[in-house]
Amino acid sequence: MKKLEEYVISIPDFPEPGIIFRDITSILQDPDGLKLAIDSLLEMVKDVDFDVVVGAESRGFIFGTPVAYAMGKAFVPARKPGKLPRETVSMEYALEYGTGTIELHRDSIKPGQKVVIIDDLIATGGTVEAIAKLVEELGGEVVKICFVMELAGLKGRDKLQKYDVDSAIIYEGK
């Protein structure tokens, strides 16, 4: 079987010159690539004591739900504003050009629950940092943060230093 990074298609100069876009949809489109990605995430959490998986919209849903299912845990979606129907808590975070906001249902994390956060990619780290803060605001404890890919050159891991962070693939550049 191929390595996970062999399923990623790299597109130079997208969305602008000098950027190499790492396309994760090519992992999803191949049954072996998808299995390898999920198995990699499962390996990261196999010895972790946790109650809930939180997945970041939207590709965190794709990768987080099968992990929650395989481990017999609950899944909680972290969504963009206005997408969750019940009372929410929200957190604004910095983007490269502007800000974003992420929300959780107010009752989605119970005090004392141990949480694993899963997303497809860590770049600057702002989205997952905001999710971690929301989990803690609700009384949960973030015990692990897992990514399929990491763009180490953007230093997103710096924002998550107090957490146990793991990535299946690490690209040194941006």
Phi, psi and omega in degrees: 000146180288162172285154182304318183296341178286345177271347181277130174264125179261127184245110181288149175061036174227131005275359178212162181305138178092348180263138172252112180277125179263106186274110181279343181295336177292333173292315183295328185282350181246123182304321179290322178295316179297314179299317180296320178296312180295316178299324178296318178293318178299321178298323181295329185252003187302327181252016182263132175274112181210164183248328192220143169255128172253127178248134180278138179299136351250335182285342171296333175294316184299317184269330183283322183298312179295331176293313178302314180300310183296329182265358180069037182245166176283157175237134179236124177276134170261121191236165173288159184304142175082005182261341181262133190278342182255184181300135184236164165245148183223159180217131175268146180216160183278138171250173179303319179230079178119210181225162174228168178225142178231149183227152170232150169299139182301329182261013186282333179239125179268148178307133179090349179291143178263130191238136168253130176256133180233135173216166182285324191214137168249123176246269180274345175087357185297318182297309184289327175300317178296318178298316180299318179296321177294317177303314181292323177300326180275359177097005178275167178239122177280115184256347180193145173232127185235139177231151172284315182230150176228131173261089189299330181296342179269356171060032178297329180298334179301326180285347186244025187301331183278000182247160172277109186244137179220144178227139179289321180232134176238119173262128185291331183274203181257000000 
